[in-house]
Amino acid sequence: MSDRGYRRLIRLTFVSAYLVVLAGSVVRMTGSGMGCPDWPMCFGLAIPPTDVSEVTWAVGEAYSSGRMIVSDDTLWVATSDHVAGAVNFAAERNALPALWKPYDKHDYAVFNPLHTWVEFINRLIGAFTGLPALMLLFVSVVRAVRGRGWRPVGLAFAVVLSLGFVAWLGKKVVDGNLIPGSITIHMLGAIVILLLLGAMLALSEVRSWGSPLDRAIGLATGFRSRLKWWGGALMLLALGQTLFGTQVREAIDALSHTGHARGEWVENLPGWWKGHGFAAWAVLLVHLPAVWRLRSVWWGQVVGGAILGQFLTGLLMHKFQMPAAAQPIHLILALAVVISDGVLWLSAFRKS
């Protein structure tokens, strides 16, 4: 594969991984995290149900092992292939109790077709991301064997491992009915994947879109050396703020699960959430000098615009009762800052 084709493959993997984060944010926004109560199937089906009748027991219906239904506020799993022949579900359980068992990994037993398909599409996007990632690893190995360097192989291998970890953790999140804390770790895993792919772009030895950034960094004497620690500090600060925001989101999820309406979320959040707003000013002030210095290249424009967008969406969520559409936009802008900071920091280590 040519250098240009290789970089296109990295970009494809990066964009698909970014779409996974966006899809995950939509899942959170719509409350669809348990739309598929099992993993990797959905109600025991390869293609999710679209109507409540598909998760309701029915006479004459053929049920395969693992198929799920909802009855009496309980999720039931078929233990073997059979055709329902009793007059009703209770009669079948009484006559043949071994045919069904309650799902024992969590007690969530709700079917909402919108939630189900939002979560299923999220999983499909995640599965698609694995394909270019595996191809990227294969191509990186082939290029390394041909003398193009083994460093990209390590990064591509780390991407594949991280994708596997995020997929495994996604199963644990579903099995535990959105366990607090695991969602933040899940997000951190996605950020690591994006940073690794950003590193593959930033450290590539071929001429790239990073070159104007390299030239801008080199305009001021000593700026590159300062950037080796300053860029890392920018990235860590933006990352910490993003994870802080994820903790706020988990607090909102807890309020939603206890029956609080969207209009009640802000006033019922714990007091520590206001620290997220104060930290936003710290992110702005620390980034401002670098944004001004690099305003003529993509990094300054992306980060400057993303931080401004975060302030606007944050203000919307605070003052207008958490409008749903603002939530994924706020997250995507936060990730744009983190990943751009990572590329900036790595660019300081490139040869002039």
CORPE-V260003 format. One line per field, one symbol per residue. ss: DSSP state (A for helix, B for strand, O for the rest). phi: phi as a letter, one per 40 degrees, with the letter a starting at -180 (. if undefined). A space follows every 10 residues. Layout:
BEGIN
ss=???
phi=???
END
This chain:
BEGIN
ss=OOAAAAAAAA AAAAAAAAAA AAAAAAAAAA OOOOOOOOOO OBOOBOOOOO OAAAAOOOOO OBBOOOOBBB BOOBBBBBOO OBBOOOOOAA AAAAAOAAAB BBOOOOOOOO OOAAAAAAAA AAAAAAAAAA AAAAAAAAAA AAAAAAAAOO AAAAAAAAAA AAAAAAAAAA AAAAAOOOOO OAAAAAAAAA AAAAAAAAAA AAOOOOOOOO AAAAAAAOOO OOAAAAAAAA AAAAAAAAAA AAAAAAAAAA AAAAAAAOOO OAAAAAAAOO AAAAAAAAAA AAAAAAAAAA AAAOOOOAAA AAAAAAAAAA AAAAAAAAAO OOOAAAAAAA AAAAAAAAAA AAAAAAAOOO OO
phi=.cdccccccc cccccccccc ccccccdccc gcdbdbcbac cbfgbcbccb bcccbbcacg ccbcdgcbbb affbcbbcca cabcbccacc cccccbcccb accbcabcab bbdccccccc cdcccccccc cccccccccc ccccccgchc dccccccccc cccccccccd ccccccffdd gccccdcccc ccdccccccc cccccccacc ddcdcccccb cgccccccbc cccdcccccc cccccccccc ccdcccccgc cdcbcdcbcc dccccccccc ccdccccddc cccbccbdcc cccccccccc cccccdcccb ffddcccccd cccccccdcc cccccccccc cc
END
